[in-house]
Amino acid sequence: MTGDAARVAREDVRAHLPTRLRVCRTCGRATPCRPFLRALTILDRHDPAKARRLRTVLHLSGLWSAPLPNRT
């Protein structure tokens, strides 16, 4: 079940990844849209390395305010 949840979350992230203009590719709304945030929350639980990478990339491209601190 957790593998399916992570897979669906990764697909949702790909579908709702914001453009450089901070607009969701699927919804057309200003980011972060609800499906993107939900997918990111699922990735935090089931694939934390992917979630950290995603936040870092979004932060470096100016689309996310700040990456969360590393949890150990």
All heavy atoms as TSV, in Angstrom:
chain	resi	resn	atom	element	x	y	z
A	1	MET	N	N	0.815	-1.200	0.000
A	1	MET	CA	C	0.000	0.000	0.000
A	1	MET	C	C	0.852	1.255	0.000
A	1	MET	O	O	0.557	2.198	-0.700
A	1	MET	CB	C	-0.932	-0.036	1.216
A	1	MET	CG	C	-1.854	1.134	1.292
A	1	MET	SD	S	-3.121	0.970	0.043
A	1	MET	CE	C	-4.243	2.187	0.590
A	2	THR	N	N	1.931	1.269	0.778
A	2	THR	CA	C	2.747	2.477	0.835
A	2	THR	C	C	3.445	2.739	-0.483
A	2	THR	O	O	3.644	3.885	-0.858
A	2	THR	CB	C	3.789	2.395	1.962
A	2	THR	OG1	O	4.636	1.278	1.709
A	2	THR	CG2	C	3.131	2.276	3.308
A	3	GLY	N	N	3.805	1.681	-1.201
A	3	GLY	CA	C	4.425	1.861	-2.511
A	3	GLY	C	C	3.462	2.497	-3.500
A	3	GLY	O	O	3.850	3.338	-4.304
A	4	ASP	N	N	2.196	2.089	-3.421
A	4	ASP	CA	C	1.179	2.674	-4.294
A	4	ASP	C	C	0.944	4.140	-3.963
A	4	ASP	O	O	0.806	4.973	-4.854
A	4	ASP	CB	C	-0.143	1.913	-4.176
A	4	ASP	CG	C	-0.073	0.538	-4.807
A	4	ASP	OD1	O	0.792	0.333	-5.684
A	4	ASP	OD2	O	-0.875	-0.328	-4.423
A	5	ALA	N	N	0.910	4.464	-2.679
A	5	ALA	CA	C	0.687	5.853	-2.264
A	5	ALA	C	C	1.836	6.737	-2.737
A	5	ALA	O	O	1.608	7.838	-3.245
A	5	ALA	CB	C	0.541	5.933	-0.745
A	6	ALA	N	N	3.051	6.261	-2.594
A	6	ALA	CA	C	4.214	7.042	-3.031
A	6	ALA	C	C	4.219	7.196	-4.551
A	6	ALA	O	O	4.541	8.268	-5.070
A	6	ALA	CB	C	5.498	6.376	-2.550
A	7	ARG	N	N	3.842	6.148	-5.262
A	7	ARG	CA	C	3.815	6.215	-6.725
A	7	ARG	C	C	2.776	7.230	-7.198
A	7	ARG	O	O	3.054	8.070	-8.066
A	7	ARG	CB	C	3.500	4.834	-7.310
A	7	ARG	CG	C	3.476	4.813	-8.835
A	7	ARG	CD	C	3.053	3.465	-9.391
A	7	ARG	NE	N	1.804	2.965	-8.838
A	7	ARG	CZ	C	0.593	3.392	-9.208
A	7	ARG	NH1	N	0.469	4.328	-10.117
A	7	ARG	NH2	N	-0.493	2.881	-8.667
A	8	VAL	N	N	1.596	7.179	-6.608
A	8	VAL	CA	C	0.537	8.125	-6.976
A	8	VAL	C	C	0.956	9.549	-6.617
A	8	VAL	O	O	0.730	10.488	-7.381
A	8	VAL	CB	C	-0.796	7.745	-6.296
A	8	VAL	CG1	C	-1.826	8.838	-6.452
A	8	VAL	CG2	C	-1.314	6.431	-6.854
A	9	ALA	N	N	1.610	9.719	-5.474
A	9	ALA	CA	C	2.066	11.049	-5.061
A	9	ALA	C	C	3.111	11.587	-6.039
A	9	ALA	O	O	3.082	12.769	-6.392
A	9	ALA	CB	C	2.641	10.997	-3.651
A	10	ARG	N	N	4.028	10.726	-6.483
A	10	ARG	CA	C	5.033	11.168	-7.466
A	10	ARG	C	C	4.364	11.572	-8.776
A	10	ARG	O	O	4.755	12.560	-9.410
A	10	ARG	CB	C	6.072	10.081	-7.687
A	10	ARG	CG	C	7.063	9.963	-6.542
A	10	ARG	CD	C	8.223	9.059	-6.876
A	10	ARG	NE	N	7.838	7.666	-7.024
A	10	ARG	CZ	C	7.806	6.791	-6.022
A	10	ARG	NH1	N	8.150	7.148	-4.819
A	10	ARG	NH2	N	7.443	5.543	-6.241
A	11	GLU	N	N	3.345	10.833	-9.200
A	11	GLU	CA	C	2.616	11.195	-10.416
A	11	GLU	C	C	1.891	12.530	-10.243
A	11	GLU	O	O	1.880	13.356	-11.157
A	11	GLU	CB	C	1.621	10.096	-10.769
A	11	GLU	CG	C	2.277	8.817	-11.259
A	11	GLU	CD	C	1.284	7.685	-11.437
A	11	GLU	OE1	O	0.063	7.901	-11.244
A	11	GLU	OE2	O	1.735	6.577	-11.757
A	12	ASP	N	N	1.299	12.745	-9.069
A	12	ASP	CA	C	0.609	14.005	-8.799
A	12	ASP	C	C	1.587	15.179	-8.781
A	12	ASP	O	O	1.279	16.261	-9.280
A	12	ASP	CB	C	-0.145	13.953	-7.475
A	12	ASP	CG	C	-1.415	13.133	-7.564
A	12	ASP	OD1	O	-1.842	12.809	-8.701
A	12	ASP	OD2	O	-1.987	12.808	-6.504
A	13	VAL	N	N	2.764	14.964	-8.208
A	13	VAL	CA	C	3.772	16.025	-8.202
A	13	VAL	C	C	4.158	16.381	-9.632
A	13	VAL	O	O	4.258	17.555	-9.982
A	13	VAL	CB	C	5.007	15.607	-7.375
A	13	VAL	CG1	C	6.206	16.483	-7.676
A	13	VAL	CG2	C	4.695	15.662	-5.895
A	14	ARG	N	N	4.368	15.366	-10.470
A	14	ARG	CA	C	4.711	15.636	-11.872
A	14	ARG	C	C	3.601	16.395	-12.576
A	14	ARG	O	O	3.857	17.314	-13.359
A	14	ARG	CB	C	4.980	14.327	-12.611
A	14	ARG	CG	C	6.405	13.894	-12.521
A	14	ARG	CD	C	6.676	12.691	-13.418
A	14	ARG	NE	N	7.302	11.677	-12.584
A	14	ARG	CZ	C	6.763	10.526	-12.228
A	14	ARG	NH1	N	5.593	10.181	-12.668
A	14	ARG	NH2	N	7.411	9.699	-11.443
A	15	ALA	N	N	2.362	16.029	-12.304
A	15	ALA	CA	C	1.234	16.671	-12.982
A	15	ALA	C	C	1.003	18.104	-12.495
A	15	ALA	O	O	0.600	18.965	-13.269
A	15	ALA	CB	C	-0.038	15.850	-12.763
A	16	HIS	N	N	1.274	18.364	-11.222
A	16	HIS	CA	C	0.963	19.671	-10.640
A	16	HIS	C	C	2.212	20.497	-10.343
A	16	HIS	O	O	2.136	21.486	-9.618
A	16	HIS	CB	C	0.145	19.492	-9.355
A	16	HIS	CG	C	-1.205	18.921	-9.610
A	16	HIS	ND1	N	-2.291	19.704	-9.928
A	16	HIS	CD2	C	-1.653	17.636	-9.619
A	16	HIS	CE1	C	-3.345	18.930	-10.104
A	16	HIS	NE2	N	-2.983	17.667	-9.926
A	17	LEU	N	N	3.330	20.115	-10.902
A	17	LEU	CA	C	4.568	20.861	-10.687
A	17	LEU	C	C	4.414	22.268	-11.252
A	17	LEU	O	O	3.970	22.453	-12.382
A	17	LEU	CB	C	5.723	20.144	-11.391
A	17	LEU	CG	C	7.120	20.601	-11.040
A	17	LEU	CD1	C	7.414	20.277	-9.573
A	17	LEU	CD2	C	8.138	19.919	-11.918
A	18	PRO	N	N	4.761	23.282	-10.468
A	18	PRO	CA	C	4.551	24.654	-10.939
A	18	PRO	C	C	5.514	25.044	-12.059
A	18	PRO	O	O	6.629	24.543	-12.138
A	18	PRO	CB	C	4.807	25.503	-9.692
A	18	PRO	CG	C	5.626	24.661	-8.804
A	18	PRO	CD	C	5.272	23.248	-9.111
A	19	THR	N	N	5.050	25.948	-12.902
A	19	THR	CA	C	5.905	26.495	-13.942
A	19	THR	C	C	6.762	27.603	-13.328
A	19	THR	O	O	6.611	27.939	-12.150
A	19	THR	CB	C	5.057	27.100	-15.081
A	19	THR	OG1	O	4.335	28.214	-14.566
A	19	THR	CG2	C	4.126	26.078	-15.681
A	20	ARG	N	N	7.630	28.198	-14.127
A	20	ARG	CA	C	8.460	29.291	-13.622
A	20	ARG	C	C	7.642	30.516	-13.253
A	20	ARG	O	O	8.090	31.384	-12.532
A	20	ARG	CB	C	9.508	29.671	-14.656
A	20	ARG	CG	C	10.540	28.599	-14.823
A	20	ARG	CD	C	11.592	29.016	-15.778
A	20	ARG	NE	N	12.554	27.941	-15.916
A	20	ARG	CZ	C	13.792	28.123	-16.231
A	20	ARG	NH1	N	14.238	29.326	-16.496
A	20	ARG	NH2	N	14.612	27.108	-16.314
A	21	LEU	N	N	6.429	30.581	-13.754
A	21	LEU	CA	C	5.528	31.694	-13.418
A	21	LEU	C	C	4.684	31.388	-12.182
A	21	LEU	O	O	3.744	32.116	-11.877
A	21	LEU	CB	C	4.618	32.010	-14.606
A	21	LEU	CG	C	5.344	32.441	-15.880
A	21	LEU	CD1	C	4.355	32.598	-17.015
A	21	LEU	CD2	C	6.111	33.719	-15.636
A	22	ARG	N	N	4.986	30.279	-11.513
A	22	ARG	CA	C	4.302	29.844	-10.294
A	22	ARG	C	C	2.841	29.519	-10.527
A	22	ARG	O	O	1.975	29.867	-9.735
A	22	ARG	CB	C	4.446	30.877	-9.187
A	22	ARG	CG	C	5.856	31.060	-8.755
A	22	ARG	CD	C	5.963	32.036	-7.639
A	22	ARG	NE	N	7.372	32.122	-7.256
A	22	ARG	CZ	C	7.845	33.007	-6.434
A	22	ARG	NH1	N	7.049	33.882	-5.897
A	22	ARG	NH2	N	9.119	33.021	-6.147
A	23	VAL	N	N	2.568	28.845	-11.625
A	23	VAL	CA	C	1.216	28.417	-11.965
A	23	VAL	C	C	1.228	26.902	-12.098
A	23	VAL	O	O	2.127	26.329	-12.693
A	23	VAL	CB	C	0.755	29.068	-13.292
A	23	VAL	CG1	C	-0.595	28.554	-13.710
A	23	VAL	CG2	C	0.747	30.570	-13.159
A	24	CYS	N	N	0.207	26.264	-11.538
A	24	CYS	CA	C	0.086	24.806	-11.639
A	24	CYS	C	C	-0.166	24.430	-13.090
A	24	CYS	O	O	-0.987	25.051	-13.772
A	24	CYS	CB	C	-1.057	24.326	-10.759
A	24	CYS	SG	S	-1.401	22.573	-10.937
A	25	ARG	N	N	0.518	23.399	-13.562
A	25	ARG	CA	C	0.381	22.969	-14.954
A	25	ARG	C	C	-0.994	22.365	-15.247
A	25	ARG	O	O	-1.491	22.458	-16.356
A	25	ARG	CB	C	1.443	21.936	-15.292
A	25	ARG	CG	C	2.837	22.476	-15.206
A	25	ARG	CD	C	3.842	21.335	-15.257
A	25	ARG	NE	N	5.158	21.831	-14.975
A	25	ARG	CZ	C	6.130	21.916	-15.876
A	25	ARG	NH1	N	5.906	21.512	-17.096
A	25	ARG	NH2	N	7.293	22.389	-15.547
A	26	THR	N	N	-1.605	21.747	-14.252
A	26	THR	CA	C	-2.884	21.081	-14.444
A	26	THR	C	C	-4.066	21.959	-14.064
A	26	THR	O	O	-5.003	22.108	-14.826
A	26	THR	CB	C	-2.934	19.783	-13.616
A	26	THR	OG1	O	-1.811	18.980	-13.966
A	26	THR	CG2	C	-4.196	19.003	-13.870
A	27	CYS	N	N	-3.998	22.548	-12.876
A	27	CYS	CA	C	-5.114	23.355	-12.358
A	27	CYS	C	C	-5.162	24.746	-12.967
A	27	CYS	O	O	-6.229	25.342	-13.056
A	27	CYS	CB	C	-5.002	23.513	-10.844
A	27	CYS	SG	S	-4.991	21.981	-9.922
A	28	GLY	N	N	-3.996	25.291	-13.312
A	28	GLY	CA	C	-3.939	26.652	-13.803
A	28	GLY	C	C	-4.036	27.686	-12.700
A	28	GLY	O	O	-4.186	28.872	-12.949
A	29	ARG	N	N	-3.941	27.241	-11.461
A	29	ARG	CA	C	-4.037	28.140	-10.308
A	29	ARG	C	C	-2.644	28.494	-9.806
A	29	ARG	O	O	-1.664	27.831	-10.098
A	29	ARG	CB	C	-4.807	27.474	-9.177
A	29	ARG	CG	C	-6.225	27.186	-9.554
A	29	ARG	CD	C	-6.942	26.569	-8.417
A	29	ARG	NE	N	-8.331	26.286	-8.822
A	29	ARG	CZ	C	-9.199	25.727	-8.049
A	29	ARG	NH1	N	-8.883	25.384	-6.834
A	29	ARG	NH2	N	-10.413	25.507	-8.480
A	30	ALA	N	N	-2.601	29.526	-9.000
A	30	ALA	CA	C	-1.341	29.904	-8.379
A	30	ALA	C	C	-0.889	28.780	-7.444
A	30	ALA	O	O	-1.711	28.142	-6.796
A	30	ALA	CB	C	-1.502	31.194	-7.602
A	31	THR	N	N	0.383	28.547	-7.428
A	31	THR	CA	C	0.911	27.462	-6.611
A	31	THR	C	C	1.179	27.926	-5.206
A	31	THR	O	O	1.326	29.119	-4.979
A	31	THR	CB	C	2.214	26.913	-7.210
A	31	THR	OG1	O	3.144	27.974	-7.278
A	31	THR	CG2	C	2.000	26.309	-8.553
A	32	PRO	N	N	1.280	27.070	-4.273
A	32	PRO	CA	C	1.090	25.627	-4.390
A	32	PRO	C	C	-0.395	25.262	-4.341
A	32	PRO	O	O	-1.111	25.726	-3.468
A	32	PRO	CB	C	1.833	25.055	-3.193
A	32	PRO	CG	C	1.820	26.151	-2.183
A	32	PRO	CD	C	1.802	27.445	-2.956
A	33	CYS	N	N	-0.815	24.458	-5.275
A	33	CYS	CA	C	-2.210	24.028	-5.307
A	33	CYS	C	C	-2.401	22.873	-4.316
A	33	CYS	O	O	-1.452	22.256	-3.862
A	33	CYS	CB	C	-2.618	23.620	-6.715
A	33	CYS	SG	S	-1.758	22.187	-7.362
A	34	ARG	N	N	-3.633	22.589	-3.995
A	34	ARG	CA	C	-3.933	21.560	-2.992
A	34	ARG	C	C	-3.438	20.167	-3.386
A	34	ARG	O	O	-2.873	19.468	-2.551
A	34	ARG	CB	C	-5.417	21.538	-2.700
A	34	ARG	CG	C	-5.869	22.791	-1.962
A	34	ARG	CD	C	-7.293	22.699	-1.615
A	34	ARG	NE	N	-7.357	21.871	-0.411
A	34	ARG	CZ	C	-8.330	21.951	0.464
A	34	ARG	NH1	N	-9.318	22.766	0.273
A	34	ARG	NH2	N	-8.324	21.181	1.522
A	35	PRO	N	N	-3.627	19.716	-4.631
A	35	PRO	CA	C	-3.119	18.384	-4.981
A	35	PRO	C	C	-1.596	18.284	-4.850
A	35	PRO	O	O	-1.069	17.252	-4.441
A	35	PRO	CB	C	-3.559	18.189	-6.432
A	35	PRO	CG	C	-4.707	19.106	-6.615
A	35	PRO	CD	C	-4.440	20.282	-5.729
A	36	PHE	N	N	-0.887	19.358	-5.177
A	36	PHE	CA	C	0.569	19.361	-5.054
A	36	PHE	C	C	0.980	19.266	-3.583
A	36	PHE	O	O	1.859	18.477	-3.230
A	36	PHE	CB	C	1.143	20.632	-5.678
A	36	PHE	CG	C	2.633	20.699	-5.632
A	36	PHE	CD1	C	3.403	19.988	-6.535
A	36	PHE	CD2	C	3.287	21.468	-4.684
A	36	PHE	CE1	C	4.783	20.042	-6.492
A	36	PHE	CE2	C	4.661	21.538	-4.626
A	36	PHE	CZ	C	5.414	20.808	-5.535
A	37	LEU	N	N	0.330	20.039	-2.718
A	37	LEU	CA	C	0.654	19.993	-1.296
A	37	LEU	C	C	0.320	18.632	-0.685
A	37	LEU	O	O	1.058	18.120	0.155
A	37	LEU	CB	C	-0.084	21.107	-0.549
A	37	LEU	CG	C	0.373	22.525	-0.858
A	37	LEU	CD1	C	-0.520	23.527	-0.129
A	37	LEU	CD2	C	1.827	22.718	-0.477
A	38	ARG	N	N	-0.796	18.038	-1.119
A	38	ARG	CA	C	-1.172	16.711	-0.624
A	38	ARG	C	C	-0.138	15.678	-1.032
A	38	ARG	O	O	0.299	14.854	-0.225
A	38	ARG	CB	C	-2.552	16.312	-1.159
A	38	ARG	CG	C	-3.031	14.958	-0.648
A	38	ARG	CD	C	-4.329	14.538	-1.305
A	38	ARG	NE	N	-4.233	14.393	-2.741
A	38	ARG	CZ	C	-3.679	13.341	-3.361
A	38	ARG	NH1	N	-3.172	12.360	-2.666
A	38	ARG	NH2	N	-3.637	13.290	-4.668
A	39	ALA	N	N	0.298	15.745	-2.285
A	39	ALA	CA	C	1.303	14.800	-2.769
A	39	ALA	C	C	2.623	14.988	-2.027
A	39	ALA	O	O	3.297	14.013	-1.680
A	39	ALA	CB	C	1.502	14.974	-4.267
A	40	LEU	N	N	2.993	16.220	-1.755
A	40	LEU	CA	C	4.225	16.490	-1.030
A	40	LEU	C	C	4.148	15.956	0.402
A	40	LEU	O	O	5.122	15.415	0.930
A	40	LEU	CB	C	4.508	17.988	-1.042
A	40	LEU	CG	C	5.896	18.430	-0.659
A	40	LEU	CD1	C	6.952	17.764	-1.531
A	40	LEU	CD2	C	6.010	19.930	-0.778
A	41	THR	N	N	2.983	16.060	1.015
A	41	THR	CA	C	2.788	15.515	2.361
A	41	THR	C	C	2.919	13.997	2.363
A	41	THR	O	O	3.534	13.416	3.261
A	41	THR	CB	C	1.405	15.925	2.901
A	41	THR	OG1	O	1.320	17.345	2.892
A	41	THR	CG2	C	1.175	15.405	4.294
A	42	ILE	N	N	2.363	13.352	1.359
A	42	ILE	CA	C	2.479	11.888	1.252
A	42	ILE	C	C	3.934	11.496	1.041
A	42	ILE	O	O	4.433	10.539	1.641
A	42	ILE	CB	C	1.578	11.352	0.124
A	42	ILE	CG1	C	0.108	11.534	0.505
A	42	ILE	CG2	C	1.876	9.889	-0.178
A	42	ILE	CD1	C	-0.861	11.286	-0.624
A	43	LEU	N	N	4.643	12.238	0.194
A	43	LEU	CA	C	6.056	11.939	-0.028
A	43	LEU	C	C	6.878	12.151	1.239
A	43	LEU	O	O	7.855	11.439	1.470
A	43	LEU	CB	C	6.613	12.789	-1.167
A	43	LEU	CG	C	6.177	12.389	-2.559
A	43	LEU	CD1	C	6.752	13.355	-3.585
A	43	LEU	CD2	C	6.587	10.972	-2.878
A	44	ASP	N	N	6.515	13.131	2.048
A	44	ASP	CA	C	7.209	13.330	3.329
A	44	ASP	C	C	7.169	12.066	4.175
A	44	ASP	O	O	8.131	11.736	4.849
A	44	ASP	CB	C	6.576	14.474	4.128
A	44	ASP	CG	C	7.050	15.835	3.676
A	44	ASP	OD1	O	8.175	15.933	3.154
A	44	ASP	OD2	O	6.283	16.799	3.848
A	45	ARG	N	N	6.064	11.380	4.120
A	45	ARG	CA	C	5.907	10.178	4.946
A	45	ARG	C	C	6.504	8.930	4.295
A	45	ARG	O	O	7.160	8.131	4.961
A	45	ARG	CB	C	4.435	9.952	5.234
A	45	ARG	CG	C	4.212	8.745	6.082
A	45	ARG	CD	C	2.797	8.627	6.524
A	45	ARG	NE	N	2.664	7.473	7.369
A	45	ARG	CZ	C	2.271	7.514	8.609
A	45	ARG	NH1	N	1.953	8.646	9.152
A	45	ARG	NH2	N	2.169	6.415	9.309
A	46	HIS	N	N	6.277	8.744	2.993
A	46	HIS	CA	C	6.646	7.494	2.345
A	46	HIS	C	C	7.954	7.543	1.559
A	46	HIS	O	O	8.542	6.497	1.300
A	46	HIS	CB	C	5.520	7.027	1.415
A	46	HIS	CG	C	4.251	6.731	2.142
A	46	HIS	ND1	N	4.114	5.657	2.985
A	46	HIS	CD2	C	3.064	7.383	2.170
A	46	HIS	CE1	C	2.900	5.650	3.493
A	46	HIS	NE2	N	2.238	6.694	3.014
A	47	ASP	N	N	8.377	8.721	1.144
A	47	ASP	CA	C	9.620	8.865	0.374
A	47	ASP	C	C	10.275	10.201	0.747
A	47	ASP	O	O	10.299	11.140	-0.050
A	47	ASP	CB	C	9.308	8.803	-1.121
A	47	ASP	CG	C	10.537	8.619	-1.980
A	47	ASP	OD1	O	11.661	8.616	-1.425
A	47	ASP	OD2	O	10.388	8.477	-3.207
A	48	PRO	N	N	10.803	10.300	1.983
A	48	PRO	CA	C	11.321	11.584	2.461
A	48	PRO	C	C	12.489	12.132	1.641
A	48	PRO	O	O	12.628	13.346	1.498
A	48	PRO	CB	C	11.733	11.310	3.905
A	48	PRO	CG	C	11.703	9.857	4.078
A	48	PRO	CD	C	10.894	9.265	2.986
A	49	ALA	N	N	13.303	11.269	1.071
A	49	ALA	CA	C	14.427	11.746	0.253
A	49	ALA	C	C	13.911	12.472	-0.984
A	49	ALA	O	O	14.428	13.534	-1.353
A	49	ALA	CB	C	15.320	10.588	-0.146
A	50	LYS	N	N	12.901	11.931	-1.628
A	50	LYS	CA	C	12.293	12.572	-2.797
A	50	LYS	C	C	11.664	13.913	-2.420
A	50	LYS	O	O	11.804	14.902	-3.144
A	50	LYS	CB	C	11.242	11.636	-3.409
A	50	LYS	CG	C	10.486	12.195	-4.561
A	50	LYS	CD	C	11.301	12.205	-5.804
A	50	LYS	CE	C	10.430	12.564	-6.993
A	50	LYS	NZ	N	11.143	12.515	-8.226
A	51	ALA	N	N	10.988	13.966	-1.278
A	51	ALA	CA	C	10.358	15.206	-0.833
A	51	ALA	C	C	11.411	16.280	-0.561
A	51	ALA	O	O	11.231	17.444	-0.930
A	51	ALA	CB	C	9.521	14.952	0.420
A	52	ARG	N	N	12.528	15.901	0.073
A	52	ARG	CA	C	13.606	16.870	0.330
A	52	ARG	C	C	14.206	17.384	-0.964
A	52	ARG	O	O	14.438	18.586	-1.113
A	52	ARG	CB	C	14.704	16.232	1.181
A	52	ARG	CG	C	14.429	16.261	2.656
A	52	ARG	CD	C	15.665	15.915	3.455
A	52	ARG	NE	N	16.278	14.649	3.070
A	52	ARG	CZ	C	15.927	13.463	3.556
A	52	ARG	NH1	N	14.970	13.377	4.450
A	52	ARG	NH2	N	16.525	12.371	3.139
A	53	ARG	N	N	14.452	16.475	-1.909
A	53	ARG	CA	C	15.004	16.893	-3.209
A	53	ARG	C	C	14.061	17.847	-3.919
A	53	ARG	O	O	14.483	18.859	-4.483
A	53	ARG	CB	C	15.257	15.681	-4.100
A	53	ARG	CG	C	16.580	15.031	-3.898
A	53	ARG	CD	C	16.890	14.038	-5.001
A	53	ARG	NE	N	15.819	13.097	-5.270
A	53	ARG	CZ	C	15.694	11.914	-4.692
A	53	ARG	NH1	N	16.575	11.499	-3.822
A	53	ARG	NH2	N	14.696	11.124	-4.995
A	54	LEU	N	N	12.787	17.534	-3.895
A	54	LEU	CA	C	11.789	18.370	-4.550
A	54	LEU	C	C	11.751	19.767	-3.928
A	54	LEU	O	O	11.763	20.770	-4.638
A	54	LEU	CB	C	10.416	17.710	-4.464
A	54	LEU	CG	C	9.260	18.430	-5.119
A	54	LEU	CD1	C	9.514	18.595	-6.611
A	54	LEU	CD2	C	7.980	17.664	-4.881
A	55	ARG	N	N	11.727	19.826	-2.600
A	55	ARG	CA	C	11.722	21.129	-1.932
A	55	ARG	C	C	12.998	21.918	-2.229
A	55	ARG	O	O	12.956	23.131	-2.411
A	55	ARG	CB	C	11.579	20.946	-0.431
A	55	ARG	CG	C	10.180	20.716	0.003
A	55	ARG	CD	C	10.043	20.939	1.496
A	55	ARG	NE	N	8.682	20.720	1.894
A	55	ARG	CZ	C	8.212	19.552	2.289
A	55	ARG	NH1	N	8.991	18.508	2.355
A	55	ARG	NH2	N	6.942	19.431	2.626
A	56	THR	N	N	14.127	21.230	-2.265
A	56	THR	CA	C	15.393	21.909	-2.551
A	56	THR	C	C	15.394	22.483	-3.958
A	56	THR	O	O	15.782	23.638	-4.171
A	56	THR	CB	C	16.576	20.939	-2.372
A	56	THR	OG1	O	16.568	20.462	-1.020
A	56	THR	CG2	C	17.896	21.611	-2.664
A	57	VAL	N	N	14.949	21.718	-4.932
A	57	VAL	CA	C	14.896	22.196	-6.314
A	57	VAL	C	C	13.941	23.378	-6.439
A	57	VAL	O	O	14.259	24.379	-7.084
A	57	VAL	CB	C	14.494	21.052	-7.278
A	57	VAL	CG1	C	14.134	21.574	-8.647
A	57	VAL	CG2	C	15.612	20.034	-7.367
A	58	LEU	N	N	12.783	23.279	-5.802
A	58	LEU	CA	C	11.830	24.381	-5.846
A	58	LEU	C	C	12.391	25.627	-5.168
A	58	LEU	O	O	12.199	26.744	-5.635
A	58	LEU	CB	C	10.509	23.976	-5.197
A	58	LEU	CG	C	9.687	22.943	-5.954
A	58	LEU	CD1	C	8.497	22.497	-5.115
A	58	LEU	CD2	C	9.223	23.488	-7.287
A	59	HIS	N	N	13.109	25.429	-4.071
A	59	HIS	CA	C	13.710	26.570	-3.367
A	59	HIS	C	C	14.798	27.224	-4.222
A	59	HIS	O	O	14.844	28.449	-4.339
A	59	HIS	CB	C	14.290	26.116	-2.035
A	59	HIS	CG	C	15.045	27.178	-1.321
A	59	HIS	ND1	N	14.436	28.280	-0.781
A	59	HIS	CD2	C	16.362	27.325	-1.082
A	59	HIS	CE1	C	15.348	29.052	-0.229
A	59	HIS	NE2	N	16.527	28.494	-0.402
A	60	LEU	N	N	15.658	26.423	-4.823
A	60	LEU	CA	C	16.738	26.975	-5.635
A	60	LEU	C	C	16.221	27.681	-6.886
A	60	LEU	O	O	16.864	28.599	-7.392
A	60	LEU	CB	C	17.729	25.878	-6.024
A	60	LEU	CG	C	18.545	25.317	-4.851
A	60	LEU	CD1	C	19.395	24.145	-5.318
A	60	LEU	CD2	C	19.399	26.395	-4.222
A	61	SER	N	N	15.063	27.272	-7.376
A	61	SER	CA	C	14.492	27.927	-8.551
A	61	SER	C	C	13.601	29.110	-8.172
A	61	SER	O	O	13.045	29.767	-9.042
A	61	SER	CB	C	13.707	26.925	-9.391
A	61	SER	OG	O	12.617	26.424	-8.657
A	62	GLY	N	N	13.462	29.374	-6.872
A	62	GLY	CA	C	12.688	30.516	-6.416
A	62	GLY	C	C	11.194	30.266	-6.323
A	62	GLY	O	O	10.419	31.206	-6.220
A	63	LEU	N	N	10.772	29.011	-6.346
A	63	LEU	CA	C	9.349	28.692	-6.309
A	63	LEU	C	C	8.863	28.274	-4.927
A	63	LEU	O	O	7.679	28.045	-4.730
A	63	LEU	CB	C	9.036	27.584	-7.315
A	63	LEU	CG	C	9.311	27.941	-8.771
A	63	LEU	CD1	C	9.111	26.720	-9.655
A	63	LEU	CD2	C	8.417	29.075	-9.220
A	64	TRP	N	N	9.761	28.140	-3.969
A	64	TRP	CA	C	9.409	27.712	-2.621
A	64	TRP	C	C	10.141	28.624	-1.658
A	64	TRP	O	O	11.300	28.959	-1.881
A	64	TRP	CB	C	9.838	26.258	-2.427
A	64	TRP	CG	C	9.192	25.552	-1.287
A	64	TRP	CD1	C	9.705	25.370	-0.051
A	64	TRP	CD2	C	7.921	24.904	-1.281
A	64	TRP	NE1	N	8.844	24.658	0.717
A	64	TRP	CE2	C	7.732	24.356	-0.007
A	64	TRP	CE3	C	6.939	24.751	-2.241
A	64	TRP	CZ2	C	6.590	23.664	0.342
A	64	TRP	CZ3	C	5.804	24.055	-1.899
A	64	TRP	CH2	C	5.630	23.513	-0.619
A	65	SER	N	N	9.508	29.007	-0.587
A	65	SER	CA	C	10.101	30.008	0.301
A	65	SER	C	C	11.396	29.528	0.953
A	65	SER	O	O	12.399	30.216	0.900
A	65	SER	CB	C	9.093	30.413	1.362
A	65	SER	OG	O	8.700	29.289	2.114
A	66	ALA	N	N	11.385	28.385	1.598
A	66	ALA	CA	C	12.598	27.881	2.235
A	66	ALA	C	C	12.466	26.379	2.425
A	66	ALA	O	O	11.388	25.882	2.717
A	66	ALA	CB	C	12.823	28.555	3.573
A	67	PRO	N	N	13.557	25.655	2.257
A	67	PRO	CA	C	13.472	24.205	2.498
A	67	PRO	C	C	13.316	23.931	3.986
A	67	PRO	O	O	13.764	24.714	4.825
A	67	PRO	CB	C	14.810	23.686	1.977
A	67	PRO	CG	C	15.725	24.846	2.038
A	67	PRO	CD	C	14.869	26.066	1.848
A	68	LEU	N	N	12.646	22.847	4.314
A	68	LEU	CA	C	12.511	22.456	5.702
A	68	LEU	C	C	13.851	21.959	6.217
A	68	LEU	O	O	14.648	21.414	5.454
A	68	LEU	CB	C	11.464	21.346	5.843
A	68	LEU	CG	C	10.037	21.747	5.553
A	68	LEU	CD1	C	9.120	20.531	5.674
A	68	LEU	CD2	C	9.561	22.820	6.503
A	69	PRO	N	N	14.113	22.115	7.497
A	69	PRO	CA	C	15.381	21.625	8.028
A	69	PRO	C	C	15.452	20.100	7.933
A	69	PRO	O	O	14.423	19.425	7.942
A	69	PRO	CB	C	15.373	22.079	9.488
A	69	PRO	CG	C	13.947	22.379	9.794
A	69	PRO	CD	C	13.285	22.745	8.502
A	70	ASN	N	N	16.656	19.587	7.822
A	70	ASN	CA	C	16.851	18.137	7.729
A	70	ASN	C	C	16.420	17.483	9.033
A	70	ASN	O	O	16.771	17.941	10.112
A	70	ASN	CB	C	18.298	17.790	7.439
A	70	ASN	CG	C	18.697	18.187	6.055
A	70	ASN	OD1	O	17.845	18.317	5.183
A	70	ASN	ND2	N	19.970	18.400	5.832
A	71	ARG	N	N	15.669	16.410	8.913
A	71	ARG	CA	C	15.262	15.640	10.081
A	71	ARG	C	C	16.106	14.390	10.154
A	71	ARG	O	O	16.287	13.700	9.160
A	71	ARG	CB	C	13.799	15.242	9.977
A	71	ARG	CG	C	12.860	16.406	10.039
A	71	ARG	CD	C	11.458	15.896	10.060
A	71	ARG	NE	N	10.727	16.588	8.990
A	71	ARG	CZ	C	9.542	16.241	8.587
A	71	ARG	NH1	N	8.939	15.228	9.118
A	71	ARG	NH2	N	8.951	16.918	7.641
A	72	THR	N	N	16.610	14.110	11.304
A	72	THR	CA	C	17.419	12.889	11.488
A	72	THR	C	C	16.797	11.968	12.460
A	72	THR	O	O	15.911	12.273	13.168
A	72	THR	CB	C	18.837	13.227	11.943
A	72	THR	OG1	O	18.766	14.000	13.125
A	72	THR	CG2	C	19.572	13.971	10.847
